[in-house]
Amino acid sequence: MDEDAKKRRSMEQVRAHLARADSELLEAAHRLLDPRTDDEVGMDVVCAVANASTLVGDALETIRARLWE
């Protein structure tokens, strides 16, 4: 297997892991978010999870762009 094929396969594996992580982060945010509460700590956790999801999404977009170069 040549170097480009190895790199592409690795990037595809990372993309798959990030996609699963993004899905799990969104599930966690939905489980933690209770619209009937004003619990400051809970809202901070949900905000942190949302920020992490944004970063994972950015990483996914970067990998997608690189795979299509």
C-alpha positions as CSV (number, residue, x, y, z in Angstrom):
1,M,0.0,0.0,0.0
2,D,1.5,3.3,-1.0
3,E,1.9,6.3,1.4
4,D,-1.1,8.3,0.0
5,A,-3.4,5.3,0.4
6,K,-2.2,4.8,4.0
7,K,-2.8,8.5,4.8
8,R,-6.2,8.4,3.2
9,R,-7.2,5.3,5.1
10,S,-6.0,6.9,8.4
11,M,-8.0,10.1,7.7
12,E,-11.1,8.0,7.0
13,Q,-10.7,6.2,10.3
14,V,-10.3,9.5,12.1
15,R,-13.3,10.9,10.4
16,A,-15.4,7.8,11.5
17,H,-14.2,8.2,15.1
18,L,-15.0,11.9,15.0
19,A,-18.4,11.3,13.6
20,R,-19.2,8.9,16.4
21,A,-17.8,11.3,19.0
22,D,-20.0,14.1,17.6
23,S,-23.1,12.0,17.8
24,E,-22.3,11.0,21.3
25,L,-21.7,14.6,22.3
26,L,-25.1,15.6,21.0
27,E,-26.8,12.7,22.8
28,A,-25.1,13.8,26.0
29,A,-26.2,17.4,25.6
30,H,-29.8,16.3,25.0
31,R,-29.7,14.0,28.1
32,L,-28.2,16.7,30.3
33,L,-30.4,19.6,29.1
34,D,-33.6,20.0,31.2
35,P,-35.5,23.0,30.0
36,R,-37.4,23.2,33.3
37,T,-34.2,23.9,35.3
38,D,-32.0,26.9,35.8
39,D,-29.2,24.8,37.3
40,E,-26.1,26.9,36.5
41,V,-23.7,23.9,36.8
42,G,-25.9,21.8,34.4
43,M,-26.1,24.7,31.9
44,D,-22.3,25.1,32.1
45,V,-21.8,21.4,31.3
46,V,-24.3,21.6,28.4
47,C,-22.4,24.6,27.1
48,A,-19.1,22.8,27.4
49,V,-20.5,19.8,25.5
50,A,-21.9,22.1,22.8
51,N,-18.5,23.8,22.4
52,A,-16.8,20.4,22.2
53,S,-19.3,19.3,19.5
54,T,-18.5,22.5,17.5
55,L,-14.8,21.7,17.7
56,V,-15.4,18.1,16.6
57,G,-17.5,19.4,13.7
58,D,-14.7,21.7,12.6
59,A,-12.3,18.8,12.7
60,L,-14.7,16.7,10.6
61,E,-15.0,19.5,8.0
62,T,-11.2,19.8,7.8
63,I,-10.8,16.1,7.2
64,R,-13.6,16.0,4.6
65,A,-11.9,18.9,2.8
66,R,-8.5,17.1,2.9
67,L,-10.0,13.8,1.6
68,W,-11.4,15.6,-1.4
69,E,-8.2,17.4,-2.3
